[in-house]
Amino acid sequence: MPTWVPVVISFSALLVSGFSLGWNVYRDVILKPRLRVGFGVKRLAVEGKLSDRFLTLTAVNMGAGQVSCLGITVKKVSRKWLKKKVVEGYVVPEFNHPYATHKLPHKLNMAEQIDFYFTLKDDCFLAFKPTHVGIYDNFGRTHWASKEQTARAVQTFSALYPKAAELHHPTELPD
């Protein structure tokens, strides 16, 4: 047997084990489930009649395993000159809403969807005029709805309830 054969076999075994280690680290540490989050003001057509407007927050597990949705969070980012102020809060879903079917925490398998519904009224969390709305998971990450969807919902809320933000919440963020 030539003397280079054991060296080639050892080197190929080293490559295979290095690839296996890299894949296991990627799979277990980096590749975690992702949620696609949608948010907006909706209406349903029931028996030919439109329902009242309500807020809906939807999350779809886009894969790489199971994820637990633990809660809903909102954030308002305000920028003045070089200062950036961030105010965050948690929102408790309305589990008694007529369309509500899930409670938190809730486990989502791959490709499953969860919907949360909120009554649209003058003292709902949109009076705070958040810039971000999202769901946080068991991996400690927050999955945000797009800024455009949130801004559109806030704009719709402001058009429906023009005085609500001034009555219930300060217009400036606290220092």
C-alpha positions in Angstrom: 0.0 0.0 0.0 1.4 3.4 -0.9 2.2 5.7 2.1 -0.1 8.5 0.9 -3.3 6.5 1.2 -3.7 6.7 5.0 -3.0 10.4 4.8 -5.8 10.9 2.2 -8.2 8.8 4.3 -7.4 10.7 7.4 -7.8 14.0 5.7 -11.2 13.1 4.2 -12.4 11.8 7.6 -11.3 15.2 9.1 -13.3 17.0 6.4 -16.4 14.9 6.9 -16.3 15.4 10.7 -15.7 19.1 10.3 -18.7 19.4 8.1 -20.8 17.4 10.5 -19.8 19.6 13.4 -20.5 22.8 11.4 -23.9 21.5 10.4 -24.9 20.6 13.9 -23.8 24.0 15.3 -25.8 25.7 12.5 -28.9 23.5 13.0 -29.0 23.9 16.8 -27.7 27.4 17.4 -28.3 29.5 14.3 -31.2 27.9 12.4 -34.2 28.7 14.6 -37.9 29.1 13.6 -38.9 32.4 12.1 -42.4 33.9 12.3 -43.9 36.1 9.6 -46.1 38.6 11.5 -48.9 40.6 10.0 -50.9 43.4 11.6 -53.9 45.5 10.5 -57.4 46.8 10.9 -59.8 44.3 9.3 -63.5 43.6 8.8 -65.4 40.4 8.1 -68.3 39.9 5.8 -70.8 37.7 7.7 -74.1 36.8 5.9 -73.6 39.7 3.5 -73.0 42.3 6.2 -69.7 43.9 7.2 -68.7 43.4 10.8 -67.3 46.2 13.0 -63.6 47.0 12.5 -61.2 45.1 14.7 -57.4 44.7 15.0 -55.8 41.5 14.0 -52.2 40.2 14.6 -51.3 37.1 12.7 -48.1 35.0 12.9 -47.1 32.1 10.7 -44.2 29.8 11.6 -42.0 29.8 8.5 -40.1 26.8 9.6 -37.1 25.1 11.0 -39.0 23.6 13.8 -41.5 24.3 16.5 -41.8 27.7 18.2 -43.8 29.0 21.2 -45.5 32.4 21.0 -45.2 33.8 24.5 -46.7 37.3 24.2 -47.4 40.4 22.2 -45.3 43.6 22.5 -45.5 47.1 21.1 -42.7 49.7 20.8 -42.6 53.4 20.0 -39.4 54.9 18.8 -39.1 58.6 18.8 -36.2 60.5 17.3 -35.4 64.1 18.1 -32.2 65.5 16.8 -29.6 63.0 17.9 -31.6 61.5 20.8 -33.5 58.3 20.3 -36.2 57.4 22.8 -37.8 54.0 23.0 -40.8 53.0 25.0 -41.9 49.4 25.0 -44.9 47.6 26.5 -46.8 44.4 26.5 -50.3 43.8 25.2 -52.7 41.3 26.7 -54.8 39.7 24.0 -58.6 39.7 24.3 -59.2 36.1 24.8 -63.0 36.8 25.1 -63.1 38.4 21.6 -65.8 36.6 19.5 -63.2 35.4 17.0 -60.4 34.4 19.4 -59.4 30.8 19.3 -56.0 30.7 20.9 -54.4 31.6 24.3 -50.9 32.4 25.1 -48.4 30.7 25.3 -49.1 28.8 22.2 -46.9 26.3 20.3 -46.8 26.6 16.5 -45.5 23.8 14.3 -44.0 24.6 11.0 -46.5 26.3 8.6 -49.1 26.8 11.4 -50.8 30.1 11.9 -52.1 31.9 15.0 -54.4 34.9 15.0 -55.1 37.4 17.8 -58.0 39.9 17.7 -58.5 43.2 19.5 -61.6 45.4 19.6 -60.9 48.7 17.9 -62.0 51.4 20.3 -60.7 54.8 21.4 -58.6 53.4 24.3 -56.9 50.5 22.6 -53.1 50.3 22.4 -53.1 52.1 19.0 -53.9 55.3 20.9 -50.2 55.1 22.1 -49.3 55.3 18.3 -46.7 52.5 18.3 -44.1 52.2 15.5 -43.7 48.5 16.0 -46.1 45.6 16.9 -44.8 42.1 17.3 -44.8 38.7 19.0 -42.0 37.4 21.2 -41.0 33.7 21.3 -39.4 31.2 23.5 -35.9 31.9 22.0 -36.0 35.4 23.3 -36.6 37.0 19.9 -39.3 39.4 18.9 -40.8 39.1 15.4 -42.2 42.4 14.2 -44.9 43.2 11.8 -43.8 45.5 9.0 -43.5 49.2 9.8 -45.9 49.9 6.9 -48.6 47.7 8.3 -48.3 49.2 11.7 -48.3 52.8 10.3 -51.3 52.0 8.2 -53.2 50.6 11.2 -52.3 53.7 13.3 -53.4 56.0 10.5 -56.7 54.2 10.2 -57.1 54.4 14.0 -56.3 58.1 14.0 -58.9 58.7 11.2 -61.6 56.8 13.1 -60.7 58.3 16.6 -59.0 61.7 16.0 -59.2 62.8 19.7 -58.3 59.4 21.3 -54.6 59.9 21.4 -54.8 63.3 23.0 -57.4 62.2 25.6 -55.7 59.0 26.8 -52.0 59.3 26.1 -49.4 62.0 26.2 -48.2 63.3 22.9 -44.5 63.3 24.0 -42.6 60.4 25.4 -41.6 60.8 29.0 -37.9 61.6 29.8 
